[in-house]
Amino acid sequence: MRKAKRTAWIMVILSLFPLMLGMYYCQNLPNKMATHFKGVANGYLNKGVAVIGMPVLFILLDFLVIFLTIYAP
């Protein structure tokens, strides 16, 4: 169980990397970013959602995994 906690925390730290990188380059990114491809781009998100929202969602999911590994029976 200790190894699972450590792995989950490593994933949280790794999830922070795209968030920091996106915030650093936010001024240079287009307002609409392609997020889904099927040969060509056919799904778009606003810059704020793609740069901040998605990494934050992944971090929250990492915390959910940590919580479940600590308190699950």
C-alpha positions in Angstrom: 0.0 0.0 0.0 2.9 2.4 0.7 4.2 1.9 -2.8 0.8 2.7 -4.2 0.7 6.0 -2.3 4.1 6.9 -3.4 3.2 6.1 -7.0 0.1 8.2 -6.8 2.0 11.2 -5.4 4.5 10.9 -8.2 1.6 11.0 -10.6 0.4 14.2 -9.0 3.8 15.8 -9.4 4.0 14.7 -13.0 0.5 16.1 -13.6 1.7 19.5 -12.4 4.3 19.6 -15.2 1.8 20.2 -18.1 -0.1 22.7 -16.0 3.1 24.8 -15.4 4.2 24.4 -19.0 0.9 25.5 -20.4 0.7 28.5 -18.1 4.3 29.5 -19.2 3.4 29.3 -22.9 -0.2 30.5 -22.6 0.4 33.8 -24.4 1.8 32.0 -27.4 -1.1 29.5 -27.8 -4.1 30.0 -30.0 -7.5 30.8 -28.5 -9.0 27.5 -29.7 -6.8 24.3 -29.3 -7.4 21.0 -31.1 -8.1 18.3 -28.6 -9.4 15.5 -30.8 -8.1 14.1 -34.0 -9.6 11.8 -36.6 -7.2 12.3 -39.4 -7.7 16.0 -39.0 -8.6 18.1 -36.0 -12.3 17.8 -35.3 -12.6 18.7 -31.6 -11.6 22.0 -30.0 -11.4 23.5 -26.6 -10.8 27.1 -25.4 -7.3 27.8 -24.4 -8.2 28.2 -20.7 -9.9 24.8 -20.5 -7.2 23.0 -22.4 -4.3 24.6 -20.6 -5.7 24.8 -17.0 -8.9 22.7 -16.9 -7.6 19.4 -18.2 -4.4 19.2 -16.0 -6.5 20.2 -13.0 -8.9 17.4 -13.7 -6.1 14.9 -13.9 -4.7 16.2 -10.6 -8.1 15.8 -9.0 -8.4 12.3 -10.3 -4.9 11.6 -8.9 -6.1 12.8 -5.5 -9.2 10.6 -5.8 -6.9 7.6 -6.4 -4.8 8.6 -3.3 -7.9 8.9 -1.2 -9.3 5.5 -2.3 -6.0 3.7 -1.7 -5.8 5.1 1.8 -9.4 4.7 3.0 -10.7 1.8 0.8 -11.3 -1.4 2.7 
